[in-house]
């Protein structure tokens, strides 16, 4: 049974001691894959592995080591990697528990951060969320992804390969910032998609809402609330890094953290605006449906009111009493029809003057 993206199956960890590795979440097809990138200002080395045979902290390595792990199902790989970089068991436990809220923990020798990476599924119908854990040391960065639908780091990899930009000349702290920045920048792609859907729904509300419109509003509202839950704590995480500073971020990188903090604030503000818009659209939809129902009831009431006197007249002459002189008149039937038409016409004119039609 797969776990919901709103609540993981944490009951599987009940009763286990702290630091026990139990993967919570979906399994990546193909198992775990390890991407090793080591670089400096004048050197670059890249390779992919599916297992860890020797410790990656070899002597004489380039100034910065980036280990990117995709897929968290093979726990033995994570244990070996944790032993190689001396990662605390509680950190490894948080890495494989993929329902963590964005946070930052200082373990002295390294910094542990976790956040959500968001991507659009096929045709932009829904949003996929994956947990990304980042460990920043003095000369290394470890990143752990669920690896369900690729990542948003391709441009960063390409810049490192080509040596373009300032990434190769700066240390591991700038690499950690670049990873955070790539994830946050991709949030704007999600926001643009949501904004386009909100505008479409607004047009539908003006032209003529349907039951599908209501379903779409509720779907978008759930997506926005899910995004707020995933992103809201991140602004405090980045803001704390930017305000406090740590031994792991140099002063030059702290300036970029300030810009990253502004981006997270903008994302959260935009989500708040979208949520308010959806709440307003829901009220407009309900008001529109109520007005439509009122219009239908108004037409039916007018029709019923017009036919009430006509029904009375027809009922009087349908009683079949013998001593009703009108029944013997040659022009009785046309006269009654004329009276009925006159009554109906008079009521229509009266309603029109009252602007009830």
C-alpha positions as CSV (number, residue, x, y, z in Angstrom):
1,X,0.0,0.0,0.0
2,X,1.4,3.4,-1.0
3,X,1.4,6.3,1.4
4,X,-0.5,9.5,0.9
5,X,1.5,12.6,0.1
6,X,-0.3,14.3,3.0
7,X,0.5,11.6,5.6
8,X,3.2,9.0,5.4
9,X,3.0,5.6,7.1
10,X,4.8,6.5,10.3
11,X,3.1,3.6,12.1
12,X,5.8,1.4,10.6
13,X,8.3,3.0,13.0
14,X,6.2,2.5,16.2
15,X,8.3,1.0,19.0
16,X,11.6,1.2,17.2
17,X,14.6,2.8,18.9
18,X,15.8,6.3,17.7
19,X,18.0,6.2,14.7
20,X,16.3,3.1,13.1
21,X,16.3,3.4,9.4
22,X,12.8,2.7,8.0
23,X,12.1,4.2,4.5
24,X,8.8,6.0,4.5
25,X,7.6,6.9,1.0
26,X,7.6,5.6,-2.6
27,X,10.3,3.4,-4.0
28,X,12.3,4.8,-6.9
29,X,12.3,2.5,-9.9
30,X,15.7,1.0,-10.5
31,X,16.9,1.3,-6.9
32,X,19.5,3.7,-5.6
33,X,21.9,5.6,-7.8
34,X,24.8,7.7,-6.6
35,X,26.2,10.7,-8.5
36,X,29.7,11.8,-7.5
37,X,30.9,15.2,-8.6
38,X,34.3,16.6,-7.4
39,X,35.6,19.9,-8.7
40,X,37.8,22.8,-8.1
41,X,38.6,26.0,-10.0
42,X,40.7,24.0,-12.5
43,X,39.5,20.4,-12.2
44,X,36.3,18.5,-12.5
45,X,35.4,14.8,-12.1
46,X,32.1,13.1,-12.4
47,X,30.9,9.5,-12.1
48,X,27.8,7.5,-11.3
49,X,27.6,4.4,-9.1
50,X,25.0,2.1,-7.8
51,X,26.9,1.0,-4.7
52,X,29.6,2.2,-2.3
53,X,32.7,0.0,-2.3
54,X,35.2,2.4,-0.7
55,X,34.8,5.6,1.2
56,X,34.4,8.6,-1.0
57,X,36.6,10.8,1.1
58,X,39.8,9.8,-0.6
59,X,43.1,11.7,-0.1
60,X,44.0,14.2,-2.7
61,X,40.5,14.8,-3.8
62,X,39.4,18.2,-5.4
63,X,38.4,21.0,-3.0
64,X,34.6,20.3,-3.2
65,X,32.8,16.9,-3.3
66,X,29.1,16.7,-4.1
67,X,27.4,13.3,-3.6
68,X,23.9,13.2,-4.9
69,X,21.8,10.1,-4.0
70,X,18.7,9.4,-5.9
71,X,16.4,6.7,-4.3
72,X,16.3,6.0,-0.6
73,X,15.1,2.4,-0.7
74,X,18.6,0.7,-0.3
75,X,19.3,1.5,3.3
76,X,22.7,-0.3,3.3
77,X,23.9,2.3,0.8
78,X,22.9,5.1,3.1
79,X,24.5,3.5,6.1
80,X,27.8,3.1,4.3
81,X,27.6,6.7,3.1
82,X,26.8,7.8,6.6
83,X,29.8,5.9,8.0
84,X,32.1,7.4,5.3
85,X,31.1,11.0,6.2
86,X,30.4,10.4,9.9
87,X,26.7,11.3,9.7
88,X,24.7,10.9,12.9
89,X,22.1,8.1,12.8
90,X,19.3,10.5,13.7
91,X,20.1,12.4,10.5
92,X,20.0,9.3,8.4
93,X,16.6,8.5,10.1
94,X,15.3,11.9,9.0
95,X,16.6,11.4,5.5
96,X,14.6,8.2,4.9
97,X,11.5,9.6,6.7
98,X,10.2,11.6,3.8
99,X,7.5,13.5,5.6
100,X,9.9,15.9,7.3
101,X,9.0,19.6,7.4
102,X,11.6,22.0,6.1
103,X,14.2,22.6,8.8
104,X,17.9,23.1,9.5
105,X,20.0,21.4,12.3
106,X,23.5,22.2,13.2
107,X,25.5,19.1,14.2
108,X,28.8,20.9,14.7
109,X,30.8,19.3,11.9
110,X,28.1,19.7,9.3
111,X,24.7,21.3,8.7
112,X,21.6,19.3,7.9
113,X,18.8,20.9,5.8
114,X,15.6,19.4,4.4
115,X,13.0,20.9,2.1
116,X,10.5,19.9,-0.6
117,X,11.3,19.8,-4.3
118,X,8.2,20.3,-6.4
119,X,7.6,19.3,-10.0
120,X,4.7,19.3,-12.4
121,X,3.3,15.9,-13.5
122,X,2.2,15.2,-17.0
123,X,0.1,18.1,-18.5
124,X,0.4,20.0,-15.3
125,X,-2.6,18.3,-13.8
126,X,-1.1,17.8,-10.3
127,X,2.1,18.5,-8.4
128,X,4.6,15.9,-7.2
129,X,6.5,16.6,-4.0
130,X,9.8,15.0,-3.1
131,X,11.9,15.5,0.0
132,X,15.4,16.7,-0.6
133,X,17.9,16.5,2.3
134,X,21.2,18.4,2.1
135,X,24.2,17.9,4.4
136,X,26.8,20.7,4.2
137,X,30.3,20.1,5.5
138,X,33.4,22.2,5.2
139,X,34.4,20.7,1.8
140,X,31.5,18.5,0.9
141,X,27.8,18.5,0.1
142,X,25.5,15.5,0.3
143,X,22.1,15.6,-1.3
144,X,19.5,12.9,-0.9
145,X,16.4,12.7,-3.2
146,X,13.5,10.3,-3.3
147,X,14.3,10.2,-7.1
148,X,10.7,9.7,-8.3
149,X,10.6,12.1,-11.2
150,X,14.1,13.5,-11.9
151,X,15.3,16.8,-10.3
152,X,15.8,20.5,-11.0
153,X,19.6,20.4,-10.8
154,X,20.5,19.9,-14.5
155,X,21.4,23.5,-15.2
156,X,23.6,23.5,-12.1
157,X,25.4,20.3,-13.2
158,X,25.9,21.9,-16.7
159,X,27.4,25.0,-15.2
160,X,29.8,23.0,-13.1
161,X,30.9,20.9,-16.1
162,X,31.5,23.9,-18.3
163,X,33.1,25.9,-15.5
164,X,30.9,28.8,-16.2
165,X,29.7,31.2,-13.5
166,X,31.3,31.4,-10.1
167,X,30.3,27.9,-8.9
168,X,33.7,26.2,-9.6
169,X,35.7,29.0,-7.9
170,X,33.7,29.0,-4.7
171,X,33.4,26.4,-1.9
172,X,30.9,23.9,-0.7
173,X,28.7,26.5,0.9
174,X,28.0,28.1,-2.4
175,X,27.1,24.7,-3.9
176,X,24.6,24.2,-1.0
177,X,23.1,27.6,-1.8
178,X,22.9,26.8,-5.5
179,X,20.9,23.6,-4.7
180,X,18.5,25.5,-2.5
181,X,18.2,28.3,-5.1
182,X,17.4,25.8,-7.9
183,X,14.6,24.2,-5.9
184,X,13.1,27.6,-4.9
185,X,13.3,29.0,-8.4
186,X,11.4,26.0,-9.7
187,X,8.6,26.9,-7.3
188,X,7.9,29.9,-9.6
189,X,7.2,27.4,-12.4
190,X,4.6,25.8,-10.2
191,X,3.1,29.2,-9.3
192,X,2.8,30.3,-12.9
193,X,0.9,27.1,-13.7
194,X,-1.4,27.6,-10.7
195,X,-2.0,31.2,-11.6
196,X,-3.0,30.3,-15.2
197,X,-5.5,27.7,-13.9
198,X,-6.9,30.3,-11.5
199,X,-7.4,32.8,-14.4
200,X,-9.1,30.1,-16.4
201,X,-11.5,29.4,-13.6
202,X,-12.2,33.1,-13.1
203,X,-13.3,33.2,-16.8
204,X,-15.5,30.2,-16.3
205,X,-17.2,31.8,-13.4
206,X,-18.0,34.9,-15.5
207,X,-19.2,33.0,-18.5
208,X,-21.1,30.1,-16.9
209,X,-19.9,27.9,-14.0
210,X,-20.6,24.2,-14.0
211,X,-20.1,21.3,-11.6
212,X,-16.7,20.8,-13.1
213,X,-15.8,24.4,-12.1
214,X,-16.5,23.6,-8.5
215,X,-14.4,20.4,-8.6
216,X,-11.5,22.4,-10.2
217,X,-11.7,25.1,-7.5
218,X,-11.6,22.5,-4.7
219,X,-8.7,20.7,-6.4
220,X,-6.6,23.9,-6.7
221,X,-7.5,24.9,-3.2
222,X,-6.1,21.6,-1.9
223,X,-2.9,22.0,-4.1
224,X,-2.3,25.5,-2.7
225,X,-2.8,24.4,0.9
226,X,-0.4,21.5,0.3
227,X,2.2,23.9,-1.2
228,X,1.8,26.3,1.8
229,X,2.4,23.4,4.2
230,X,5.5,22.4,2.2
231,X,7.0,25.9,1.6
232,X,5.9,28.0,4.6
233,X,8.5,26.7,7.1
234,X,11.3,27.1,4.4
235,X,11.2,30.9,4.8
236,X,12.1,30.6,8.5
237,X,14.9,28.1,7.6
238,X,16.5,30.4,5.0
239,X,15.8,33.5,7.1
240,X,17.6,31.9,10.0
241,X,20.6,31.0,7.9
242,X,20.7,34.5,6.5
243,X,20.3,36.2,9.9
244,X,22.4,34.0,12.1
245,X,25.0,32.9,9.7
246,X,27.0,29.7,10.5
247,X,30.6,28.6,10.3
248,X,29.6,26.8,7.1
249,X,28.6,29.9,5.1
250,X,31.1,32.5,4.1
251,X,30.2,36.2,4.0
252,X,30.1,36.2,0.2
253,X,27.5,33.4,0.2
254,X,25.5,35.1,2.9
255,X,24.6,37.8,0.4
256,X,23.1,35.2,-1.9
257,X,21.1,33.7,1.1
258,X,19.5,37.1,1.5
259,X,18.3,37.0,-2.1
260,X,17.1,33.4,-1.6
261,X,15.1,34.5,1.5
262,X,13.4,37.2,-0.6
263,X,12.4,34.6,-3.1
264,X,10.9,32.4,-0.5
265,X,8.9,35.3,0.9
266,X,7.7,36.1,-2.6
267,X,6.6,32.4,-3.1
268,X,4.7,32.4,0.2
269,X,3.0,35.7,-0.5
270,X,1.9,34.6,-4.0
271,X,0.5,31.4,-2.5
272,X,-1.4,33.4,0.0
273,X,-2.9,35.6,-2.8
274,X,-3.9,32.5,-4.7
275,X,-5.5,30.9,-1.7
276,X,-7.5,34.1,-1.1
277,X,-8.5,34.2,-4.7
278,X,-9.7,30.6,-4.6
279,X,-11.7,31.3,-1.4
280,X,-13.3,34.3,-3.1
281,X,-14.0,32.2,-6.3
282,X,-15.7,29.6,-4.2
283,X,-18.0,32.3,-2.7
284,X,-18.7,33.6,-6.2
285,X,-19.5,30.2,-7.4
286,X,-22.0,29.6,-4.6
287,X,-23.5,33.0,-5.1
288,X,-23.8,32.4,-8.8
289,X,-25.5,29.0,-8.3
290,X,-27.8,30.7,-5.8
291,X,-28.7,33.5,-8.2
292,X,-29.3,31.0,-11.0
293,X,-31.6,29.0,-8.7
294,X,-33.4,32.2,-7.7
295,X,-33.8,33.1,-11.4
296,X,-35.3,29.7,-12.1
297,X,-37.7,29.9,-9.1
298,X,-38.7,33.4,-10.2
299,X,-39.7,32.2,-13.7
300,X,-41.6,29.3,-12.3
301,X,-43.3,31.5,-9.8
302,X,-44.4,33.9,-12.5
303,X,-45.7,31.1,-14.6
304,X,-47.6,29.6,-11.7
305,X,-49.0,33.0,-10.8
306,X,-50.3,33.7,-14.3
307,X,-52.0,30.3,-14.5
308,X,-53.7,30.6,-11.1
309,X,-56.7,32.8,-12.3
310,X,-56.8,30.8,-15.5
311,X,-57.1,27.6,-13.5
312,X,-59.8,29.2,-11.4
313,X,-61.8,30.1,-14.5
314,X,-61.4,26.7,-16.0
315,X,-62.4,25.1,-12.7
316,X,-65.6,27.2,-12.5
317,X,-66.8,26.2,-15.9
318,X,-65.7,22.6,-15.4
319,X,-68.2,21.9,-12.5
320,X,-70.9,20.7,-15.0
321,X,-73.9,22.2,-13.3
322,X,-77.0,22.2,-15.5
323,X,-78.2,25.7,-14.7
324,X,-75.2,27.6,-16.0
325,X,-76.6,29.9,-18.8
326,X,-73.1,30.5,-20.2
327,X,-72.9,26.9,-21.3
328,X,-75.7,27.5,-23.8
329,X,-74.4,30.7,-25.3
330,X,-73.1,30.4,-28.8
331,X,-70.2,32.7,-28.1
332,X,-69.6,31.4,-24.5
333,X,-66.5,29.3,-25.3
334,X,-64.7,32.1,-27.3
335,X,-65.7,34.6,-24.6
336,X,-64.1,32.6,-21.8
337,X,-61.0,32.1,-23.8
338,X,-60.8,35.8,-24.5
339,X,-61.2,36.6,-20.8
340,X,-58.5,34.1,-19.9
341,X,-56.2,35.6,-22.5
342,X,-56.9,39.1,-21.2
343,X,-56.2,38.2,-17.6
344,X,-52.9,36.5,-18.6
345,X,-51.9,39.5,-20.8
346,X,-52.8,41.9,-18.0
347,X,-50.7,40.1,-15.5
348,X,-47.7,40.0,-17.9
349,X,-48.0,43.8,-18.4
350,X,-48.3,44.3,-14.6
351,X,-45.2,42.2,-13.9
352,X,-43.3,44.0,-16.7
353,X,-44.1,47.4,-15.2
354,X,-42.9,46.2,-11.8
355,X,-39.7,45.0,-13.5
356,X,-40.3,41.5,-12.1
357,X,-39.7,39.9,-15.6
